[in-house]
């Protein structure tokens, strides 16, 4: 497995770099914008990048499965599955806000073993392999050591105030405990900030596997903790999760209704 994973790593890195080039070439020049549902947009850039990444994967590993945001992917016959978000932070990208990037995770037998997040505007390349630590531009990174009262919380930015009263109630509970609250509109940006210790806590309820799979592994490999909202181990098959520096994780879980 190790030798094969080494080759997969090289491909994931190359795919992320090529995706970043496309993102920067089109930044401020989005051609078409489509509406998938209320509050959820897709651009021609999302589609172009996804097509490019899938082509690269299938050229080298035609038997691998692929799960991707726009096309929903391909069911292969191998033990590996790629989980792709070609453009995380689409709404930021459309409005020329610099928080966006590409996220690529690789599963082996149902466990995420590789995570790549590339934020090309800032030339920040995050990488983690299961059991081998997390890195930003090849420099090892670690989560913060702050306690809850000092923490910056990144909270779910997708909740509907008319329908998700529980989500709002939990925000009020947590807001009273932490130092401050932010909403970035990019899961990739939020989780990598946790991994490098710039922020300390993230709570999400409605993310999809392509949003968080790479970032969650990066947080764990940086010494943090990620679980579902009830404290069970995370996987790409959950939707709601808590990611933290690990110090106050159990306290946060106890506060969630």
N, C-alpha and C positions, 0 to 999 in steps of 0.2 A: 504493500500500500504506500509506503513512504516514498519510493521512487516515483510512482505514478502521481502522487499528490504533489511532488516537487514540480513535475511538468504541468500539472493543472494550475498550480500557483503562477507559473510563468505566463500561462495563457490568460488567467484572470487579471493579472497585472497589465498585460498588454491590451486586453479588451477595455479595461478601465481607462487606460491612457488614450486609446483611440476615441473612446466616448467623450473624454474630456476635451479633446481637440475639436470635436464636432460642437460641443456645448459652447466653447469659446468663439468658434467661427460664427455661430448664429446668435450670440448674446446681443440683445437689442435689435435683432432682425428676425423675430419669429414670423413665419409665413402664414400659417393657419392655426386657428384655435378652435377646438371642438369642445362641446359640453357632454361629459359622460353621464352626469347627474348633477343635481343642485350642489354647487360649491366644489365640483370636481371637474377640472379641465384637462385637456390633452392637446399637445401641439404636434406639428410636423416633426419637430426635433425629437420628441419622445419616440415617435415611430421610427425615424431614421436610425437613431442610436440602438434601439432594440433590435432592429433588423441586422445591423452590423454585428452586434454581440452574438446573436444567435447564429449567424453565418460562421463566425470565427469558431464557436463551440462545435457546431455540427461538422465543420471541416476536419477538426482533429478528433472529436469524440462523438461520432454519429449515434452511438448507442446510449449516450447520457440523456437523462430526463432534464427538462427545462421548465421552470415556472417563472413567468414574466408578467409584468403588470398589464401591458397593453394587449398582447396576443394570447395571454394565458398559457403559452408554451407548448411543450411537446412531451409525450409520455414515452420514454425509452425503455430499454431492457436491462440496463446496467445498474450498478449499486450506487451510482452518483446522481445527484440532482443539483442543477444550478438554479439559484433563485435571484432574479434580476429586477432591479428598479433602474431603468435607463435614465430617468431624470427625477430625482427626489427633490422636492421643492419646486414643482412646476409653476405654481402660482407666483412664487418669488421670482422665478426666472422670467416669466412673462412681464413682470413689472420692473425688471432690471434691478432687483434686490439680490445682493451677492451671496445669499445663503442657498446654495443648490449643489447638487453633485450626482454622481452615479454610485450605485450600491450593488455589489455582487457577492453572494454567499454560495458556498458549495457544501452540500450534504453528502455524507457517506453512511449508508444504511440507516437513514433517518436522523442522523446527528450532524449538526453544522460543525464542520471541521476547518473551514477557511472563510475569512471575511475580508473584503476589500471595500473601502470607501474612498473615492477620489473627489475632492472639492477643487476643481480646476481654477476657479477665479483666484484662489489664494495659493494655488500650487501645493495643496496639502494632501498627502497620500497616506492613508491609514491602512494598516495591514495587521491581521492576526491569524495565527494557526493554532489549533487546539493544543494546549499544553506548552506553547513556546513563547508566550508573551505577546504584547501589543506594541506597535511601532507607528510613529509619525515620521515620515521621510527618513526611515531607517534608524531613528533614535527611539529607544525604549521609553514608553510612557506609562504613567500610573495614575490612579484615581486620587482624589483629594483625601484629606484626613479631617475634614470639617465635621462638626456635630450638627444636629438638625437645626438648632437655632441660628446657625451661621450659614445655612444652606441656601443656594439658589435652586429653586424648583422650576423645571420646565413642565408645563401642564398641557394636557390634551387640547389641541386647537381646533378640533372638529366637532365639538359638542354643540347641540342645538338647544338653546335656552328654553325653548317651548316644550321639548320632549325629555331631555336628559336631566331631570331635576336632581337625581342622585349624583351625577357627575359634578354638578354645580355645588351641591352640598359638601362633597368631598373636597372640592377646591377651597371652600371657605374654611373647613377644618384644617387642612394642610397649610393654608395661607396664614393662619394664626400661629403656626409652629415654626415656619421657616423665616429666613431673612427677607427674601423677595421671590417674586414669581415672574417667569418670562414665557412667551410663546413665540417660537421661531419659524414655524411653518415648514420645517425640514427635519424629519427624524434622523437622517444621516448626520446633519450638523449637530443636533442635540446630543445624540449618543456619543459622538466623537468628542464633544466638549466634556462629557462626563468622564470618558476614558483618559483624557489628558488633565483632568483635575480642575478645569475652568468652571464647571458647574457640578452639582452634587447629587441631583435627584431628578427623575423623570417619571411621570405617570401618564399612561396612555390607555384608552379603552377601545379604540376603533381602528388600530393599525392593521395592515395586511402583512403577510410574511415577507414580501419584497421590500417593505419599508424598513423592517427592523432586524432581519436575520443576520446580516453582516455586522451591523452596529452592536447588537447584543453580544456577539462573540468578542468583539473588540473590547467592550466594557469588561467582560469577565476576565479576559486575558490581561487587562490592565489592573486587575485586583478588585474589581467591583462585583456587584451581585445583580442578577436579573432573575425575576420570577414572574409567574402570573399574579394577578391581583389578590390571590388567596395564599400565596407563598409556595406554590408548587413549581417545580422546575420548568423553565421556559422551553419552548420549541416553536418551529414555524407554524405549528397548528393552533396556537393560541391567538387571541386578538388583544386582550387587555394585559398590561404588564407594568411592573415597577422596576426601574433600573436605578441603582444608587451606588455610592462609594462603599456600601456594605456596613458602615458603622451604625446607622440608625434604621436599617432596612426593616427589621421586625417592628419597630415602633411605628413606622409609616403604615405597614400592613394592618396594624391594630386600629389605626385611625380610619381606614377605608370601610365604608358601609357595605 
